Structures are given as C-alpha cells and as structure tokens.
Amino acid sequence: MTSSKQQALLAIAAVLALLQFVVVPKIQQQNQLQQELNQVSQQLARVQAMVASEAELQRALAELPALQQQLANRYPQQQAGQSMGQVRLNLQQQLQQQLASHQLELTVFDWVGQRSEADLGLELNQARLLVRGQPVQLMQGYLALFGGQNGLSVQHAELRTTAASGQRSQPEATLTLLVQAIVLQPAALDAALPQGDD
C-alpha cells in the first residue's frame, strides 16, 4: 500500500509541479499579453481619434474661405486703415438713403452702444432710430432694411400711429427702433482663426 500511496503522492506532486511551473506561468503570460493588447488597442483608438480630428480640422480649414465670403456678403466690413467711426458713418448714410427711398424721414439717429468681440472678429454697435412716414411705407421700409442681409438686426421696436388730421390726409406712423449693426473686422478675424499649413 505504501507504494500506491507514494505513487498517488508523486502524481499529486507532479500535478502541482505542472500547475506551478507550466500552467501558472502560461496564465500569467496570457494576462500580460492581454494587458499589452489592451494598451495597443487604446493607443490605436487614440491615434484613430487624432487622425479623425486632423481630418476634421483640415475639412474645416478647407471650408473656411467660403464661410468668410458668406460673412463678407452678409455683414459690413471695417477695411484696413478705416476707423470704426468711418464705418458707423457709412452705415448711418446707407440707412438714411434706404429710408429716403421709401419716402421715410429719419428724425433721430443716435449710436448708443458699442462692444468689441475681437476673438470673433466682430464689432457690435447699437443705434436708436426714430423713423416717420405713412404706415404702409414704414412697414415696406422696415422689411427692406431688416429682412435682408445687411448685418442689421432689430433689438426693440415700438410703433405709434396718429390719425389723419386737417393738414394730413393720410395717417402717420412713428417707429422707434433699437438696432444692432454687426461689423466684421477681417484683420481680427484672421488673427483669431487657425491657419492651415502652406
């Protein structure tokens, strides 16, 4: 019996030795390989994200000139060497001409605020306008001025009408407006935007 017990003990010892010297190192090696594979997968995912980001950036940079042209078509621009005062005067004259073309009288025009958004390449200007005329012409002039693409937006509007009197055969309306004019500053916009590789 002793020899069968010894054989059983030897078999158990052989199994334990096999586990300790072959199976355990094999499992450790597989775990290490799995960790390395996970690290490589994470690195690959990061590289793919960087490539996608680079491709996205290149696409955005390629679209940039068209977007800048759209902005230039929509908003007035401050040209190189031109002061913001000159830009404001030009805007005021354009508004007066457009209102006059609709037989409207601009009785008050005050610039009441100004804010620079240099990181966006914009200058925001606010003006208070008081416009008089016949109601139909007033609405036509309003739609012509603020329904187009001229960089102007209405922040507040108030309409008052007065009935026709002995001297006037038509009713008259007065429109008080708080208008915001967005002016592009191309030099500031160019400085704020990322530049592509030449």
Residue frames as a rotation matrix with the C-alpha (Angstrom) as fourth column:
MET 1
0.571 0.821 0.000 0.00
0.821 -0.571 0.000 0.00
0.000 0.000 -1.000 0.00
THR 2
0.283 -0.535 -0.796 2.82
0.312 -0.734 0.603 2.23
-0.907 -0.419 -0.041 0.77
SER 3
-0.753 -0.602 0.266 3.98
0.422 -0.132 0.897 2.17
-0.505 0.788 0.353 -2.78
SER 4
-0.164 0.760 0.628 0.45
0.915 -0.120 0.385 3.04
0.368 0.638 -0.676 -4.05
LYS 5
0.727 0.358 -0.586 0.28
0.594 -0.756 0.276 5.93
-0.344 -0.548 -0.762 -1.56
GLN 6
-0.165 -0.877 -0.450 3.69
0.267 -0.480 0.836 7.05
-0.949 0.018 0.314 -2.71
GLN 7
-0.698 -0.047 0.714 2.58
0.713 0.041 0.700 6.84
-0.062 0.998 0.006 -6.32
ALA 8
0.390 0.901 0.187 -0.53
0.885 -0.424 0.195 8.88
0.255 0.089 -0.963 -5.52
LEU 9
0.592 -0.243 -0.769 1.57
0.356 -0.777 0.520 11.45
-0.723 -0.581 -0.373 -3.69
LEU 10
-0.550 -0.832 0.073 4.03
0.378 -0.170 0.910 11.53
-0.745 0.528 0.408 -6.57
ALA 11
-0.342 0.520 0.783 1.15
0.909 -0.029 0.417 12.01
0.239 0.854 -0.462 -9.01
ILE 12
0.741 0.612 -0.277 -0.24
0.669 -0.709 0.223 14.87
-0.060 -0.351 -0.935 -6.90
ALA 13
0.191 -0.769 -0.610 3.24
0.249 -0.563 0.788 16.39
-0.950 -0.302 0.084 -6.65
ALA 14
-0.679 -0.427 0.597 3.63
0.645 0.041 0.763 16.07
-0.350 0.903 0.248 -10.43
VAL 15
0.168 0.830 0.532 0.27
0.919 -0.327 0.221 17.78
0.357 0.451 -0.818 -10.99
LEU 16
0.781 0.083 -0.619 1.20
0.434 -0.785 0.443 20.56
-0.450 -0.614 -0.648 -8.54
ALA 17
-0.257 -0.947 -0.194 4.58
0.320 -0.272 0.907 20.97
-0.912 0.171 0.373 -10.22
LEU 18
-0.507 0.164 0.846 2.86
0.860 0.032 0.509 21.07
0.057 0.986 -0.157 -13.61
LEU 19
0.607 0.793 0.056 0.46
0.772 -0.605 0.193 23.72
0.187 -0.074 -0.979 -12.31
GLN 20
0.635 -0.381 -0.672 3.21
0.289 -0.689 0.665 25.77
-0.716 -0.617 -0.328 -10.67
PHE 21
-0.290 -0.938 -0.190 5.83
0.083 -0.223 0.971 25.62
-0.954 0.266 0.142 -13.41
VAL 22
-0.848 -0.001 0.531 3.73
0.524 0.152 0.838 25.34
-0.081 0.988 -0.128 -16.58
VAL 23
-0.011 0.962 0.273 0.09
0.939 -0.084 0.333 26.36
0.343 0.260 -0.902 -16.14
VAL 24
0.527 0.219 -0.821 0.54
0.639 -0.740 0.212 29.37
-0.561 -0.636 -0.529 -13.81
PRO 25
-0.474 -0.730 -0.492 3.31
0.163 -0.622 0.766 30.95
-0.865 0.283 0.414 -15.96
LYS 26
-0.759 0.262 0.596 1.18
0.639 0.123 0.759 30.32
0.125 0.957 -0.261 -19.04
ILE 27
0.350 0.929 -0.124 -1.81
0.929 -0.328 0.169 32.10
0.117 -0.175 -0.978 -17.43
GLN 28
0.273 -0.332 -0.903 0.46
0.397 -0.816 0.420 34.97
-0.876 -0.474 -0.091 -16.34
GLN 29
-0.795 -0.598 0.105 1.84
0.300 -0.236 0.924 35.22
-0.528 0.766 0.367 -19.86
GLN 30
-0.377 0.744 0.552 -1.67
0.853 0.046 0.520 35.30
0.362 0.667 -0.651 -21.31
ASN 31
0.555 0.560 -0.615 -2.70
0.778 -0.612 0.144 38.00
-0.296 -0.559 -0.775 -18.82
GLN 32
-0.168 -0.720 -0.674 0.36
0.228 -0.693 0.684 40.04
-0.959 -0.039 0.280 -19.74
LEU 33
-0.864 -0.111 0.491 -0.38
0.493 0.011 0.870 39.60
-0.102 0.994 0.045 -23.45
GLN 34
0.094 0.983 0.159 -3.98
0.963 -0.130 0.236 40.68
0.252 0.130 -0.959 -22.82
GLN 35
0.456 0.003 -0.890 -2.78
0.515 -0.816 0.262 43.81
-0.725 -0.578 -0.374 -21.00
GLU 36
-0.619 -0.750 -0.234 -0.37
0.169 -0.418 0.893 44.62
-0.767 0.513 0.385 -23.83
LEU 37
-0.628 0.478 0.614 -3.15
0.751 0.167 0.639 44.06
0.203 0.862 -0.464 -26.36
ASN 38
0.455 0.819 -0.349 -5.42
0.884 -0.464 0.064 46.40
-0.109 -0.338 -0.935 -24.37
GLN 39
0.091 -0.516 -0.852 -2.68
0.253 -0.815 0.521 49.06
-0.963 -0.263 0.056 -24.30
VAL 40
-0.878 -0.419 0.231 -2.09
0.291 -0.085 0.953 48.73
-0.380 0.904 0.197 -28.04
SER 41
-0.215 0.890 0.403 -5.85
0.940 0.077 0.332 48.92
0.265 0.450 -0.853 -28.66
GLN 42
0.550 0.393 -0.737 -6.08
0.655 -0.750 0.089 52.09
-0.518 -0.532 -0.670 -26.56
GLN 43
-0.359 -0.760 -0.542 -3.12
0.098 -0.608 0.788 53.61
-0.928 0.229 0.292 -28.40
LEU 44
-0.818 0.112 0.564 -4.71
0.575 0.190 0.796 52.69
-0.018 0.975 -0.220 -31.72
ALA 45
0.241 0.970 -0.015 -8.00
0.968 -0.240 0.068 54.27
0.062 -0.031 -0.998 -30.65
ARG 46
0.348 -0.190 -0.918 -6.15
0.334 -0.890 0.311 57.45
-0.876 -0.415 -0.246 -29.65
VAL 47
-0.743 -0.666 -0.058 -4.29
0.137 -0.237 0.962 57.53
-0.655 0.707 0.268 -32.97
GLN 48
-0.504 0.641 0.580 -7.55
0.841 0.209 0.500 56.98
0.199 0.739 -0.644 -34.88
ALA 49
0.520 0.697 -0.494 -9.18
0.799 -0.602 -0.008 59.82
-0.303 -0.390 -0.870 -32.91
MET 50
-0.052 -0.629 -0.776 -6.21
0.107 -0.776 0.622 62.08
-0.993 -0.051 0.108 -33.68
VAL 51
-0.889 -0.247 0.386 -6.37
0.375 0.092 0.923 61.20
-0.263 0.965 0.011 -37.37
ALA 52
-0.042 0.956 0.289 -10.13
0.977 -0.021 0.213 61.84
0.210 0.291 -0.933 -37.39
SER 53
0.519 0.185 -0.834 -9.59
0.532 -0.834 0.146 65.15
-0.669 -0.519 -0.532 -35.57
GLU 54
-0.505 -0.779 -0.372 -6.86
0.082 -0.472 0.878 66.12
-0.859 0.413 0.302 -38.03
ALA 55
-0.747 0.304 0.591 -9.11
0.658 0.209 0.724 65.21
0.096 0.930 -0.356 -40.96
GLU 56
0.347 0.915 -0.207 -11.96
0.937 -0.345 0.046 67.18
-0.029 -0.210 -0.977 -39.38
LEU 57
0.216 -0.364 -0.906 -9.66
0.283 -0.865 0.414 70.16
-0.934 -0.346 -0.084 -38.84
GLN 58
-0.822 -0.562 0.091 -8.42
0.214 -0.156 0.964 70.01
-0.528 0.812 0.249 -42.44
ARG 59
-0.358 0.786 0.504 -12.02
0.897 0.140 0.419 69.85
0.259 0.602 -0.755 -43.70
ALA 60
0.546 0.559 -0.624 -12.99
0.744 -0.665 0.056 72.82
-0.384 -0.495 -0.780 -41.52
LEU 61
-0.177 -0.706 -0.686 -9.97
0.119 -0.707 0.697 74.79
-0.977 0.041 0.209 -42.75
ALA 62
-0.853 -0.095 0.514 -10.90
0.502 0.121 0.856 73.97
-0.144 0.988 -0.055 -46.35
GLU 63
0.060 0.971 0.230 -14.43
0.955 -0.123 0.269 75.33
0.289 0.204 -0.935 -45.74
LEU 64
-0.077 -0.133 -0.988 -13.14
0.747 -0.664 0.032 78.47
-0.660 -0.736 0.150 -44.02
PRO 65
-0.944 -0.298 -0.140 -12.72
0.149 -0.766 0.625 80.70
-0.294 0.569 0.768 -47.14
ALA 66
-0.542 0.814 0.208 -16.31
0.411 0.042 0.910 80.00
0.733 0.579 -0.358 -48.22
LEU 67
0.233 0.618 -0.751 -17.60
0.966 -0.058 0.252 80.81
0.112 -0.784 -0.610 -44.74
GLN 68
-0.437 -0.466 -0.769 -15.55
0.548 -0.816 0.183 84.01
-0.713 -0.341 0.612 -44.63
GLN 69
-0.969 0.116 0.218 -17.02
0.138 -0.478 0.868 85.00
0.204 0.871 0.447 -48.01
GLN 70
-0.097 0.986 -0.137 -20.55
0.739 0.164 0.654 84.36
0.667 -0.038 -0.744 -46.71
LEU 71
0.141 0.080 -0.987 -19.82
0.888 -0.451 0.091 86.61
-0.438 -0.889 -0.134 -43.74
ALA 72
-0.785 -0.517 -0.341 -18.36
0.309 -0.804 0.508 89.28
-0.537 0.294 0.791 -46.02
ASN 73
-0.747 0.573 0.337 -21.51
0.314 -0.142 0.939 89.18
0.585 0.807 -0.074 -48.18
ARG 74
0.156 0.902 -0.402 -23.81
0.812 0.114 0.572 89.48
0.563 -0.415 -0.715 -45.18
TYR 75
0.620 0.043 -0.783 -22.09
0.687 -0.512 0.516 92.00
-0.379 -0.858 -0.348 -42.90
PRO 76
0.891 -0.380 0.250 -20.36
-0.194 -0.814 -0.548 95.33
0.411 0.440 -0.798 -43.47
GLN 77
0.497 -0.798 -0.340 -16.60
0.846 0.533 -0.014 95.24
0.193 -0.281 0.940 -43.00
GLN 78
0.820 -0.428 -0.379 -14.05
-0.189 -0.828 0.527 97.53
-0.540 -0.361 -0.760 -41.44
GLN 79
0.841 -0.530 0.108 -11.41
0.277 0.250 -0.928 97.89
0.464 0.811 0.357 -44.13
ALA 80
0.112 -0.899 -0.422 -7.71
0.993 0.086 0.080 98.19
-0.035 -0.428 0.903 -43.35
GLY 81
-0.829 -0.545 0.124 -6.91
0.540 -0.838 -0.072 101.71
0.143 0.008 0.990 -42.21
GLN 82
-0.247 0.832 0.497 -10.58
-0.016 -0.516 0.856 102.59
0.969 0.204 0.140 -41.74
SER 83
-0.939 -0.054 0.341 -11.74
-0.330 -0.150 -0.932 103.75
0.101 -0.987 0.123 -38.32
MET 84
-0.635 0.765 -0.109 -14.87
0.767 0.606 -0.210 102.38
-0.094 -0.217 -0.972 -36.70
GLY 85
-0.266 0.511 -0.817 -16.21
0.102 -0.828 -0.551 105.95
-0.959 -0.230 0.168 -36.77
GLN 86
-0.657 -0.022 -0.753 -15.98
-0.709 -0.320 0.628 105.91
-0.255 0.947 0.195 -40.57
VAL 87
-0.917 0.346 -0.197 -17.74
0.247 0.882 0.401 102.53
0.313 0.320 -0.894 -40.69
ARG 88
-0.420 0.789 -0.448 -20.53
0.717 -0.014 -0.697 103.85
-0.556 -0.614 -0.560 -38.46
LEU 89
-0.351 0.254 -0.901 -20.91
-0.372 -0.921 -0.115 107.00
-0.860 0.295 0.417 -40.60
ASN 90
-0.863 0.007 -0.505 -21.16
-0.481 0.288 0.828 104.84
0.151 0.958 -0.245 -43.75
LEU 91
-0.760 0.616 -0.205 -23.81
0.640 0.765 -0.072 102.66
0.112 -0.186 -0.976 -42.09
GLN 92
-0.309 0.644 -0.700 -25.77
0.390 -0.585 -0.711 105.72
-0.867 -0.493 -0.071 -40.99
GLN 93
-0.517 0.065 -0.853 -25.67
-0.655 -0.671 0.346 107.21
-0.550 0.738 0.390 -44.51
GLN 94
-0.935 0.180 -0.304 -26.79
-0.088 0.715 0.693 103.91
0.342 0.675 -0.653 -46.05
LEU 95
-0.556 0.767 -0.319 -29.71
0.786 0.360 -0.502 103.70
-0.271 -0.530 -0.804 -43.63
GLN 96
-0.290 0.432 -0.854 -30.73
-0.053 -0.898 -0.437 107.29
-0.956 -0.081 0.283 -44.38
GLN 97
-0.719 -0.034 -0.694 -30.62
-0.679 -0.177 0.712 106.63
-0.147 0.984 0.105 -48.13
GLN 98
-0.893 0.390 -0.226 -32.60
0.289 0.881 0.375 103.41
0.346 0.270 -0.899 -47.87
LEU 99
-0.387 0.780 -0.491 -35.25
0.700 -0.098 -0.707 105.04
-0.600 -0.618 -0.508 -45.68
ALA 100
-0.380 0.202 -0.903 -35.47
-0.397 -0.917 -0.038 108.04
-0.836 0.344 0.429 -48.03
SER 101
-0.927 0.016 -0.375 -36.02
-0.348 0.335 0.875 105.67
0.139 0.942 -0.305 -50.96
HIS 102
-0.546 0.788 -0.285 -39.24
0.772 0.605 0.193 104.58
0.324 -0.115 -0.939 -49.19
GLN 103
-0.130 0.444 0.887 -40.29
0.031 -0.892 0.451 108.21
0.991 0.086 0.103 -48.55
LEU 104
0.655 0.254 -0.711 -39.50
0.679 0.215 0.702 107.90
0.332 -0.943 -0.031 -44.86
GLU 105
0.444 -0.462 0.768 -37.97
-0.367 -0.875 -0.315 110.55
0.818 -0.142 -0.558 -42.64
LEU 106
0.147 -0.511 -0.847 -35.20
0.816 0.547 -0.188 109.62
0.559 -0.663 0.498 -40.23
THR 107
0.678 0.232 0.698 -35.62
-0.069 -0.925 0.373 112.17
0.732 -0.301 -0.611 -37.44
VAL 108
0.573 -0.530 0.626 -33.28
-0.781 -0.121 0.613 110.67
-0.249 -0.840 -0.483 -34.81
PHE 109
0.730 -0.450 -0.514 -30.17
0.127 0.829 -0.545 108.55
0.671 0.333 0.662 -35.23
ASP 110
0.451 -0.574 0.683 -28.02
-0.886 -0.379 0.266 108.01
0.106 -0.726 -0.680 -32.13
TRP 111
0.011 -0.533 -0.846 -25.25
-0.035 0.846 -0.533 105.47
0.999 0.035 -0.009 -31.66
VAL 112
0.581 0.364 0.728 -25.91
-0.691 -0.251 0.678 104.27
0.430 -0.897 0.106 -28.12
GLY 113
0.629 -0.368 0.685 -23.55
-0.407 0.595 0.693 101.36
-0.662 -0.715 0.224 -27.62
GLN 114
0.466 -0.582 -0.667 -20.50
-0.688 0.235 -0.686 99.58
0.556 0.779 -0.291 -28.92
ARG 115
0.556 -0.327 0.764 -18.88
-0.505 0.597 0.623 96.30
-0.660 -0.733 0.166 -27.94
SER 116
0.031 -0.655 -0.755 -15.86
-0.961 0.187 -0.201 94.62
0.273 0.732 -0.624 -29.48
GLU 117
0.791 0.097 0.604 -15.72
-0.257 0.948 0.185 90.85
-0.555 -0.302 0.776 -29.84
ALA 118
0.200 -0.815 -0.544 -12.11
-0.959 -0.277 0.062 90.72
-0.201 0.509 -0.837 -31.05
ASP 119
-0.596 -0.448 0.666 -11.79
-0.376 0.889 0.262 86.95
-0.709 -0.094 -0.699 -30.65
LEU 120
0.119 0.702 0.702 -14.70
0.561 0.536 -0.631 86.61
-0.819 0.469 -0.330 -33.11
GLY 121
-0.801 -0.485 0.351 -13.51
0.566 -0.426 0.705 89.42
-0.193 0.764 0.616 -35.39
LEU 122
-0.001 0.905 0.426 -16.71
0.817 -0.245 0.522 91.42
0.577 0.348 -0.739 -34.79
GLU 123
-0.996 -0.072 -0.043 -17.75
0.084 -0.823 -0.562 94.84
0.005 -0.564 0.826 -33.58
LEU 124
-0.209 0.975 -0.070 -21.31
0.950 0.219 0.221 95.13
0.231 -0.020 -0.973 -32.25
ASN 125
-0.995 -0.068 0.077 -22.85
0.059 -0.991 -0.118 98.59
0.085 -0.113 0.990 -32.50
GLN 126
-0.226 0.964 -0.139 -26.26
0.956 0.192 -0.223 99.71
-0.188 -0.183 -0.965 -31.29
ALA 127
-0.980 -0.004 0.197 -28.21
0.063 -0.954 0.295 102.69
0.186 0.301 0.935 -32.56
ARG 128
-0.300 0.925 -0.231 -31.55
0.562 -0.025 -0.827 104.26
-0.771 -0.378 -0.513 -31.68
LEU 129
-0.950 0.052 0.309 -33.60
0.261 -0.412 0.873 105.37
0.173 0.909 0.378 -34.68
LEU 130
-0.231 0.925 -0.301 -36.82
0.201 -0.257 -0.945 107.35
-0.952 -0.278 -0.127 -34.93
VAL 131
-0.966 -0.073 0.247 -38.46
0.246 0.015 0.969 106.99
-0.074 0.997 0.003 -38.35
ARG 132
-0.258 0.912 -0.317 -41.63
-0.132 -0.359 -0.924 108.75
-0.957 -0.197 0.213 -39.57
GLY 133
-0.916 0.056 -0.397 -43.84
-0.399 -0.056 0.915 108.13
0.030 0.997 0.073 -42.54
GLN 134
0.104 0.980 -0.172 -47.08
-0.961 0.144 0.237 106.64
0.257 0.141 0.956 -43.75
PRO 135
0.280 0.025 0.960 -47.79
-0.685 0.706 0.181 103.24
-0.673 -0.708 0.215 -42.16
VAL 136
0.954 0.100 0.282 -47.61
0.103 0.775 -0.623 101.21
-0.281 0.624 0.730 -45.38
GLN 137
0.633 -0.771 0.066 -44.34
-0.215 -0.257 -0.942 102.83
0.744 0.582 -0.329 -46.48
LEU 138
0.168 -0.552 0.817 -42.98
-0.983 -0.153 0.099 102.48
0.071 -0.820 -0.568 -42.97
MET 139
0.545 0.085 0.834 -43.58
-0.337 0.933 0.125 98.73
-0.768 -0.349 0.537 -42.99
GLN 140
0.965 -0.223 0.139 -42.15
0.218 0.381 -0.898 98.37
0.147 0.897 0.416 -46.51
GLY 141
0.408 -0.852 0.329 -39.04
-0.575 -0.519 -0.632 100.28
0.710 0.069 -0.701 -45.48
TYR 142
0.258 -0.249 0.933 -38.73
-0.898 0.295 0.327 98.23
-0.357 -0.923 -0.147 -42.30
LEU 143
0.794 0.095 0.601 -38.92
0.030 0.980 -0.194 94.94
-0.608 0.172 0.775 -44.23
ALA 144
0.855 -0.510 0.091 -36.43
0.073 -0.055 -0.996 96.17
0.513 0.858 -0.010 -46.83
LEU 145
0.248 -0.801 0.545 -33.93
-0.802 -0.486 -0.348 97.22
0.544 -0.350 -0.763 -44.17
PHE 146
-0.249 -0.343 0.906 -34.22
-0.925 0.360 -0.118 94.39
-0.286 -0.868 -0.407 -41.70
GLY 147
0.730 0.511 0.454 -35.36
-0.344 0.848 -0.403 91.48
-0.591 0.137 0.795 -43.86
GLY 148
0.829 -0.452 -0.329 -32.19
-0.288 0.158 -0.944 91.43
0.479 0.878 0.001 -45.94
GLN 149
0.617 -0.717 -0.323 -28.58
0.786 0.578 0.218 90.57
0.031 -0.389 0.921 -45.42
ASN 150
0.427 -0.452 0.783 -27.01
0.088 -0.841 -0.534 93.83
0.900 0.297 -0.320 -44.32
GLY 151
-0.516 -0.722 -0.460 -25.77
0.485 0.197 -0.852 92.96
0.706 -0.663 0.249 -40.84
LEU 152
-0.691 0.344 0.636 -28.62
-0.603 -0.759 -0.245 94.81
0.398 -0.553 0.732 -39.11
SER 153
-0.453 0.629 -0.632 -30.97
0.614 0.734 0.291 93.31
0.647 -0.256 -0.718 -36.57
VAL 154
-0.016 0.569 0.823 -33.74
-0.417 -0.752 0.511 94.89
0.909 -0.335 0.249 -34.54
GLN 155
-0.860 -0.313 -0.402 -33.38
0.246 0.436 -0.866 94.56
0.447 -0.843 -0.298 -30.78
HIS 156
-0.447 0.759 -0.474 -36.53
0.599 -0.140 -0.789 96.52
-0.665 -0.636 -0.392 -29.93
ALA 157
-0.840 0.257 0.478 -39.30
0.294 -0.525 0.799 98.21
0.456 0.811 0.366 -31.93
GLU 158
-0.426 0.747 -0.511 -42.16
0.565 -0.222 -0.795 100.45
-0.707 -0.627 -0.327 -30.92
LEU 159
-0.736 0.259 0.625 -44.81
0.547 -0.317 0.775 101.75
0.399 0.912 0.092 -33.35
ARG 160
-0.398 0.662 -0.635 -47.10
0.380 -0.510 -0.771 104.73
-0.835 -0.548 -0.048 -32.74
THR 161
-0.545 0.297 0.784 -49.69
0.785 -0.147 0.602 105.92
0.294 0.944 -0.153 -35.22
THR 162
-0.645 0.420 -0.638 -51.51
0.049 -0.811 -0.583 109.21
-0.762 -0.407 0.503 -35.45
ALA 163
0.139 0.816 0.561 -54.77
0.781 0.258 -0.569 109.64
-0.609 0.517 -0.601 -37.31
ALA 164
-0.444 -0.185 0.877 -55.15
0.798 -0.528 0.292 111.84
0.409 0.829 0.382 -40.36
SER 165
-0.207 0.351 -0.913 -55.86
0.613 -0.681 -0.400 115.46
-0.763 -0.643 -0.074 -39.48
GLY 166
0.765 0.569 -0.302 -56.90
0.179 -0.638 -0.749 118.57
-0.619 0.519 -0.590 -41.37
GLN 167
0.324 -0.730 -0.602 -53.35
-0.821 -0.533 0.204 119.17
-0.470 0.428 -0.772 -42.63
ARG 168
-0.793 -0.609 0.023 -52.61
-0.540 0.719 0.437 115.49
-0.282 0.334 -0.899 -43.34
SER 169
0.162 0.870 -0.465 -54.89
-0.964 0.241 0.115 113.40
0.212 0.429 0.878 -45.49
GLN 170
0.267 -0.179 -0.947 -53.04
-0.065 0.977 -0.203 110.19
0.962 0.115 0.249 -44.52
PRO 171
0.999 -0.030 0.042 -52.35
-0.038 0.124 0.992 108.75
-0.035 -0.992 0.123 -41.08
GLU 172
0.272 -0.962 0.019 -48.74
-0.628 -0.192 -0.754 108.96
0.729 0.193 -0.657 -39.95
ALA 173
0.937 -0.047 -0.346 -46.68
0.257 0.762 0.594 106.43
0.235 -0.645 0.727 -38.03
THR 174
0.338 -0.870 0.358 -43.55
-0.872 -0.433 -0.229 106.79
0.354 -0.235 -0.905 -35.95
LEU 175
0.850 -0.153 -0.504 -41.29
0.201 0.979 0.041 103.79
0.487 -0.136 0.862 -35.49
THR 176
0.450 -0.732 0.512 -38.72
-0.893 -0.384 0.237 103.82
0.023 -0.563 -0.826 -32.70
LEU 177
0.851 -0.211 -0.481 -36.04
0.033 0.935 -0.352 101.16
0.525 0.284 0.803 -33.14
LEU 178
0.397 -0.849 0.350 -33.07
-0.693 -0.027 0.720 99.87
-0.602 -0.528 -0.599 -31.23
VAL 179
0.931 -0.085 -0.356 -30.88
-0.267 0.508 -0.819 98.39
0.250 0.857 0.450 -33.95
GLN 180
0.412 -0.856 0.313 -27.74
-0.134 0.283 0.950 96.29
-0.901 -0.433 0.002 -33.71
ALA 181
0.827 -0.274 -0.491 -25.20
-0.525 -0.063 -0.849 96.52
0.201 0.960 -0.196 -36.52
ILE 182
0.644 -0.650 0.405 -22.59
0.247 0.677 0.694 93.79
-0.724 -0.347 0.596 -36.75
VAL 183
0.754 -0.500 -0.426 -19.37
-0.653 -0.496 -0.572 94.91
0.075 0.710 -0.700 -38.41
LEU 184
0.857 -0.514 -0.019 -16.70
0.513 0.857 -0.049 92.41
0.041 0.032 0.999 -39.45
GLN 185
0.603 -0.790 -0.111 -13.11
-0.720 -0.598 0.351 93.17
-0.343 -0.131 -0.930 -38.63
PRO 186
0.896 -0.149 -0.418 -11.22
-0.168 0.758 -0.630 90.91
0.410 0.635 0.655 -41.08
ALA 187
-0.075 -0.994 0.077 -7.79
-0.488 -0.031 -0.872 91.50
0.870 -0.103 -0.483 -39.51
ALA 188
-0.330 0.016 0.944 -9.06
-0.934 0.144 -0.328 90.46
-0.141 -0.990 -0.032 -36.07
LEU 189
0.732 0.656 0.184 -10.96
-0.602 0.749 -0.276 87.52
-0.319 0.092 0.943 -37.57
ASP 190
0.617 -0.580 -0.532 -7.87
-0.253 0.494 -0.832 86.30
0.745 0.648 0.158 -39.43
ALA 191
-0.403 -0.809 0.428 -5.80
-0.674 -0.054 -0.737 86.55
0.619 -0.586 -0.524 -36.25
ALA 192
-0.092 0.458 0.884 -8.42
-0.927 0.285 -0.244 84.58
-0.364 -0.842 0.398 -34.27
LEU 193
0.851 0.508 -0.137 -8.76
-0.517 0.759 -0.395 81.72
-0.096 0.407 0.908 -36.76
PRO 194
0.249 -0.773 0.583 -6.38
0.032 0.608 0.793 78.76
-0.968 -0.179 0.176 -37.02
GLN 195
0.292 -0.257 -0.921 -4.23
-0.913 -0.364 -0.187 78.83
-0.287 0.895 -0.340 -40.11
GLY 196
0.968 0.066 0.244 -3.65
0.012 0.953 -0.304 75.81
-0.252 0.297 0.921 -42.34
ASP 197
0.059 -0.988 0.139 -0.22
0.247 0.150 0.957 74.55
-0.967 -0.022 0.253 -43.35
ASP 198
0.663 0.106 -0.741 1.03
-0.601 -0.515 -0.611 76.16
-0.446 0.851 -0.278 -46.55
